[in-house]
Amino acid sequence: MIDRIKKALEAEKIATWAVNETRSESAEVFFVKKNMDLKRRTDLTDWSVSVYRTMEAEGGKLLGSSSVPVYPGMEDAELRQALREAYFAASFAGNRYYDLIEGQREPHEPSGSAFARMSCEEAARVMGSALFASDTEDGVFVNSAEIFAIKRSCRVVNSRGVDVSWDACEVRGEYVVQCVEGRDVETYHSFAYGEPDTEELRRDVEKSLRETRDRAAASEPPKAGTYRVILSGDHVEELLSYYVARSGAGMVYQHYSDYKPGDPVQGTDITGDRLTVELVGVEPFDSEGIRLTDRTLMENGSLKLLHGGARFASYLGIEPTGTYRAIRVPTGSTPLEELKREPYLQPVTFSDFQMDPMSGHFAGEIRLAYLFDGSTVTPVTGGSINGNLMEAQKTMRFSKERYVSSTYTGPCAVSLENVPVAGK
């Protein structure tokens, strides 16, 4: 198909282009309680063509772009028409000129994941067994679940010689836990793993079962005020996404961020742990064909680099690092139990927890939290947290225990001082 696309591009005299090919093989399994309700297999291949149009304008050259999906069933005339229309559309989307990534054909890179040695069905079965391993009670249980085992084979080809391909594997899913003792409540959970970490998933479900039971018992929100807040799991990754977003070349070029390498972006009067963050290339290339290598984003609270794709990296005159989707953070030196020795509020379930990369505000409506007043731990529900990382970042203390997902490896918890909490 790519050869057909190249011929059509040549026939339309489109000189600058990029093609993304993705073949996805998956096994999808759906459960009602522990009973498999539906199993489905998919095997799909998608092609997307991006065409670029150079235009002259007052003040310099512009580069417009437009993307269009194409299909094997297209006749040659249909394919050419789709590309012609995309090329015309590119004339209305001019931006400051930049060059696409230059490269060459490279050997195919297989996935190093242990999932690659399994069929999709086997991977789904292995993770399904782990998901239900802790589901042993009647009063609280997993009432439904979905598991998607996915293998992808990706290829990127462009008009400047790039021709790279690689494989990737992932198992992701979601499940709902229900407690019918006391109030009937349900909690939603999701997961994603690049490796068959069955023990991590088993522990996650075990914790979700326990927390759902506590959610059923909770009836009051915390009192309004400021608290030492402990965030855990995916909420730690969401919190730290602020630094990844703010150091993106696009944010900096558009003046949404003033980050510069060398800046003490965690502040200068740090009383907690100094933050180090690595960008992790979980796949060998990004969608532009830029090779992803692990890079240090922050070290001991200071910014080490700006990152981004070809366009904004070109505008800033920096190396195009590519687009990353995973980070690694060293664990702290404080065990979680030690972080819990002083009074705290630990929200473990939100309706939605979000970090705003523009303002530094993080917030979420509490579905379940644990309140420790110095002597007693009480489950609470309701209210919300609404903090600002610019104020809280100097006091961050990270747990010694580790949490792992497909996009995050790092401390399982972080403690933040003086976070505003709305409540009763």
N, C-alpha and C positions, 0 to 999 in steps of 0.2 A: 504493500500500500504506500509506503514512503516513497518508493521509486515513482509510482504514479503521481503522487503529490509533487515531487520534484519536477517531473515533466510538465505538469499543468502550470506550475509556477514559472517555469522557463517559457512556456507558450504565452503566458500573460505578461512576460517581461517584468516580473516582480523579482528584483535583485536581492532584497533583504528580507529574510524570513526565518522562522523557527518552527519546528514540528515537535510536538510531544505525543508519544505513543505510550499507552498504559494498558497492559493486559492484567486483569484482575480475576483470580480464581478464588472462590470462597465456599465455605460450608457454613450455613446459617441454621442454628438450632433454636427452637422456641419451646419453653417449658411452661406448663401449668402445674404449680407445686413441683413435685419431682418427676412428673410424667411428661415425657416428650410429646408435645402437641403437634409439632411440624418440623420437618427437616427439609432444607432446600439447598441445592447447589447452583452456583452461577459460574460462568466462564465468559467474560466480556472483554473486548478490546476497544478502546476509545482512541481517537486521533483528534488533536487540536492543532490548528495551524494559525500562527501569528504572522501577520504581514506588516511590513514597515514601509513608510513612505517619507522620503526626504523632501522638504519644502523650503524654499527661500522666503525669508521674511525680513522686514526691517530690523536690523540689529543682529542678524545671523541666521543660521540654518535651524530648522525645526524638524523633528521626527515624529510623525504620527503613527499610530499602531491600531490594529484591530484584530480580533481573534474569531475564528469560526470553527465549529466542529464539522468533520467530514466522515463519510461512511463508505465501506467497501461497495455497497450497492449502488452508489452514484455512478451514472454514466459519465464518460469523460467530459461531455459538454456541461453536465450539471456541476461537476467538480470545478471546472474552469469558471463557470458563472459565480459559484460561491466565493471563489478566491477573488474574482474581479469585483464583486460587490464589497467584500471586506477591504480590498485595496482602496476603493472609492470612499468607504466609511473612514479609513485612516486619514483622509485629507481633512476631516473635521476634528481631529483629535491631536493637533500639533503640540508638542512639548519641546523644551530645549533639547538640542541634538546630543546624542551620545552613541557610542559604538556598542554593538552586541559583543558578547564574549567571544574571543577568538580561541580556537583549539584544534584538535585533530581527533582522528578515530582512535579510540582506546579499547583495550580488551574488556569484554563483559565481566562485571564483578558480581559474583554470587553472594547471597546473604550468608552471614556467619551465624545467624540465629539457630538455636536448636530446633525451632519450629520448622526450619527449612528441610530437616531430615524426616519430618512427619508429613503425612497427607493432611489436607485441611480437615477431613473428618476425624482423623486421630487427634489432631490438635484441639478441636472442639470437644471431643470426648474427654481428653485429659483434663482440660480446664473445667469442663462441666462436673466431673467427679470432684475436683477440688472445691468448686462452688458449693456443692451440697454436702460436703464432708462434715461441716459443723451444724447442719440442719437436722437436729435430733429431737426437738421438743414439739409439743402440740400447741402450746399457748402462743409461741412466737415462731415464725417459720418464713421461709422464702415462698411467696405465693405465686410468683411468676419470674421468668428470666429469659433473656435472649443472649446468645453467644454467636459471635461472628469471627471465624478463623479465615484470615485473608492472606493470600500470597499475591504480590504484585511484581510484574516485570516491566520496568520503565526504560524508555529510550528517549534521548533528546538529540536532535540534529538541527544545525542551523547553517545559514549561508556563509558563515565565517570559519567553517571547518570542524566545528564541534560535532562529535558523534560518540556519545557515551551511553552505556546501558548498565543496568544493575537490577538486582532482585531485592525485595524487602518482604518481611513477614510480620504479622501482628495478630494477636487475638484480643478482641475487645468485646464488651458487652454491658448489659445493665440488668439490674434485678430489683425487685420490690419486696421488702420485708413487711410482714403484717403481724401485729400483736392483737389477739382477741381477748386477752385477759384485762379486765377493767374496761377502759375506753378502747374502742376498736380504732387503731391507728395504722397508717402505712408510711413507710419511708422509702425513698428512691435512692439508688446507688448505681454508680457506673465504674468501670475499670478498663484498663488497656495495658497490655504487656507485650514487650518485644521478645521476651524469653519466657519459657514455660515455668514461671515462678509459682508453682502450685501452693507452696506453704504460705507465701505472701497473700494469695487470694483467699486461702482458707482462714487466715488470721483476720483478713478484712471482713469476711462474712461473719465470723464469730463476733467481731466487734460490732457489726451492724445489728446483729440479733440482740446483743446486750443493750445497745443504745435504743433500739426500738421499744424494748420492754420499758426502759427508763422514760422514753417519750410518752408512753401510755400512762405512766405514773405521775408525770409532771403536770402541774395545773396552774402555776403562778409564774409570772415573769419576774426577772430580777428587779430590784429597786433601781431607779434612775440614778446615775452618778458616773464617776470615773472608776475604772477597774484596771488591775493588771490582767490583761487578756492573754490566754494561750490559744494560739491557732495551730491546727495540726493537719496532716495529710495533704490533700490537694489544695487546701486553703493556703498553705505555706508557698506552694508553687505560684498560686495566683497573686499573692502578695509580692513575691520577688519578680514577677513579670513586669513590674514597674520599671526596674532598671534595664531590662532587656528592651522594652519599648522605647524608653527615653534615649537609649544609646543607638537606636536605629538611624541610619543615614537619612532616611526620609523625614523623620521627625526633626532632625537637626537642620537639614537643608531648608525645610519649610518654617523654621524658627519656632516650632512648637517646643523645642528643647534646646538648652544652651550647653549641653554636655560637651566636654572636650577631654581627650586623653590626658591623664594626669590629674584631673579634677578630683577632690575628695568628696565624691558624690554622696557618701554616707554621713557627711558632716565632719566637723573638726573636734567636737567634744564628746567622743564616744565613751560611754560608760559600760556598754555591753560588749558583745562579740563583734569583731571586725569582719565584714562580709567579703567572701571570695566567691566568684561565680565563673563557671566555665560554660561556654557554648559547646554543645556536643553534636557532632555529625552522626546521627543515628543511621543515616543513609550516606553513601559515598558522594552523591551529587544532589544539587537542588534542581528545581524545575527549569532553570536557565542553563544547566550543564556546568555550573561552577562546582569545583571539588570542595567538599566540606571537610575540614580538618578541625579537630578540637582546638579551641582558642580560649585563652583567659580573657574574660570580659572585665572583671573587677578583681582586684587583689588588695586585701586588707583595707577595704573601704574606698579605694581609689580606682577610677576608671582607667582601663588599659587600652581600649580600642573602640572605634565606631564600626558598625557592621551593616551590611546591606548588599543588595544586588547591583547589577551593572549600571542602571540608570542613576540612582542617587549617589553611588560611589563615584561615578564619573563626575557628577556635578561638584562633589566635595574634593575631588582630586585625591581620593584614597583608594586602597586596594579593594576590589569587590570580593567580599568574603563569602557571599551567598546568603541564603535565607535559612536560618536554623529554627528548629521546633522543639529542641530539648536542652535542658541545662543540668549541670552537676554542681552541687554545693557541698563543701566539706562539712561534716557533722561538727557539732559543738563539743565541749568538754563536760557539760552538765547533764547528768542523767535526768530523764523526765520526772522521776519521782522526787528529785531534789528541786526541780522547778515548781513542784506542787506543794512544797513545804509551807510557803507563805500564802495568804489569801489570794484567790484568783477567780476569774470567770473563764471557763473553757467551752466556747461554742463548738459543737461537733457536727451539727446539722443546721444548715441555713435554707431558707426558701430559695435564695440565690445570693452568692457571695461574689462581689465584684471589686476590682481595683481599677481606678480611673488613672490612666497614664498621663493625662493632662494636668490634673490637680494634685495627685498623690492621695486622694481620698479613697479609703476602702470602707465598704459597708455591706451589711447583710441583715435580713430579718431572721431572728433566731427561732429555729424549730426545736432544738434541744441544746442545752448547755448545762455544764456542771458548775455550781457555785460553791466555793470553799470559803467559809467565813473564819477559818483559823482552827475550827474544831470539827465541823460537820460538812460533808459534801451533800448537796441537795440538787436533784435534777430540776431545771426550770425551763419554761417555754414561753415564747412571746418576747416582745421588745426587739431591740436591734442594736448593733454596734455601728458607730460612724466615726472612724478615726482618720488621722492623716499621717502618712508614712514619714513626711518631712519632720514631724514632731516626734514620732515614735521610733524612728530608725536608730537613733543614738543609744537606745536602751535594749535593742534586740539581743536576746540570749537564745542560743540554739541548743536543742537536745542532742545528747550523745547517740541516741537511737536513730536508725536510718529508715527512710521510707522510699520505696521504689515504684515507679510507673513507667510507661513507655516514653514519657517526656520529662521526667524528673527523677533525679537521684540525689538525696540530700537528707537533712535533718527531718525527723518526723514531726517536730513541733518547734514553735518559736514563741517566746514570751515578750510581750510589749507592755510598757508601763503607761498608766494614765490615759487609757482609751475611753472616750465618752460612750456611755451606754444609755439608751432610752428604755424605760421600763415603767413600773407602777409608781 
